[in-house]
Amino acid sequence: MLRHKHCNMALIAPSMLSADFMKLGAEIEMVNNSEADWFHLDVMDGRFVPNISYGMSIIAQMKKMARKTFDVHLMIQEPEKYLQEFKNAGADYLTVHYENGYHIHRTLTSIKALGMKAGLAINPHTPVDMVADIIHEVDLLLVMSINPGFGGQKFLPLTYNKIRRAKEIITQAGAGTLIEIDGGVTLDNAVDIIGAGADVLVAGNTVFASADPAETIKRLKQAGK
């Protein structure tokens, strides 16, 4: 796959869902000292996705140690009820899912009104064009490259065309939206993902299951050069 010549280095956001929670302090310190740009924090309620992770109290504890942007991804029902709580816990970016709200525009503007950046996530079955009308309200478009709920899944190749289409929509609208990819990101596909137009790569197992997580983050960071 040909890379665009204007490729820049993507932002790297290690997914803390894959960290070892028995040594969470050390894992946070590793990310702090690495070339990672953000912490990616997945919040799951067992209803919107078939898994449960952690919530505001854990995020607030992590925030005390972390020195980088908190990118919080809400895979929960009725996220609009908890925007203030996640702001209080330390979210810098707060991402909600297109699929679970009738009033997404209102939720996005509410996130911004609280002083956070507004993220919008779309699942693999949701066409990118569904978000075209509200792209100006979206600071971060999270394109799920796996079905959400569990880590360690394989990247879905259909994502490449979605990234390209998202970039077209953003460019045509003159929006400043960043494109984030979450799911199955590896050292083998990072170059192609960035080449398609991604700005932010979320990586969980690829980072935390590797022998040298900080080195893996460095290699992901260099993938866009």
Helices and strands as residue ranges (DSSP letters): E 11-14, G 16-18, G 21-23, H 24-33, E 38-44, H 56-65, E 69-75, G 79-82, H 83-89, E 93-97, G 98-100, H 104-113, E 117-122, G 128-137, E 140-144, H 159-173, E 178-182, H 190-196, E 200-203, H 205-208, H 213-222
